[in-house]
Amino acid sequence: MRLTPQQLERFDREGFLFFPSLFSPGEIGVLRDAVPGIYARREAYNVREKGSDAVRTNFAAHLYSEPFARLARHPRMVQPVMDLFGEAVYMHQFKINGKMAFEGDVWQWHQDYGTWFNDDLMPTERAMNVAIFLDDVNEFNGPLMFIPGSHKRGVIEAKHDLQTTSYPLWVVDNELIAKLVERAGGKGRYDENGRLSGCGIASPQGPAGSMILFHSCLVHASTSNLSPWNRVSVYLSLCAVSNHIRRFKRPEYIAHRDFAPIECLPDDCLLRDYPVELPWKGGMPASALATSTEPIDAMTRGA
């Protein structure tokens, strides 16, 4: 899938693109059917909600699950990012975020690149997320919220929140969020038919199979899910190969250390059994838990 000049212009202006129903129900069914078995595993790569058994986020499924290994090489998710960067990309993170019915907790306002820079020493923001809905997403089950154009601010100072949820996050101050939203349109306005427009917060919603591509500096968040409907989404965090991380402070199942360029499979890869490597199929190696606060070049010099 290639981006049009109009889409490239909109991405530059707003920081995200939304593609409703990009994947078919059959393709999404293959992925959705694999999620319960993955979430049932008692492994470090399944982070659960505070005080709950519900999975908040699953990491690295593309290394041990065949359907997700094929998704990680899908041209509809990978090719647009290569077009934007003008070079090959590698998988920095692979997540299946499970905002489960009644139990899914908030994700605070943040930039993804803030974490990638502070924790992983990723040199620049030449990385981004591609998200695909495995469930229908509506205004009730905790959809993503973006502040359009906030990526233009570049890297924003953030604080490390270790308390709010079960997953630590570099979060943006509420006062700055209010200013960014106001600058992007504020409360917006309602027309005579009750439709809101011009709002400083955008929230793409649509059926399972829809996809969002968004800039690593775009400020975003999501509320808790108090509805009876799950909101499970997959996130490919793709980074330009030349921009690979310089520190292994986080475990490998969270921030990957294989900087090899992704080689895309054919477009029908979710519906056909193309062979894929599953290096962690027999279990996550102990090395995936090893970390270091030293930059990569320092570790190399000491070897």
Secondary structure as UniProt FT lines:
FT   HELIX           5..14
FT   STRAND          16..19
FT   TURN            20..21
FT   HELIX           25..39
FT   TURN            44..45
FT   STRAND          46..48
FT   TURN            50..51
FT   STRAND          55..59
FT   HELIX           61..63
FT   HELIX           66..71
FT   TURN            72..73
FT   HELIX           75..85
FT   STRAND          89..99
FT   TURN            101..103
FT   STRAND          107..110
FT   HELIX           112..120
FT   STRAND          127..133
FT   TURN            139..140
FT   STRAND          144..146
FT   TURN            148..149
FT   HELIX           150..153
FT   STRAND          159..161
FT   STRAND          169..171
FT   HELIX           174..184
FT   TURN            185..187
FT   STRAND          189..190
FT   TURN            192..193
FT   STRAND          196..197
FT   TURN            208..209
FT   STRAND          211..215
FT   TURN            216..217
FT   STRAND          220..222
FT   STRAND          231..240
FT   HELIX           241..243
FT   TURN            252..254
FT   TURN            267..271
FT   TURN            279..282
FT   HELIX           286..289
FT   HELIX           296..302
//
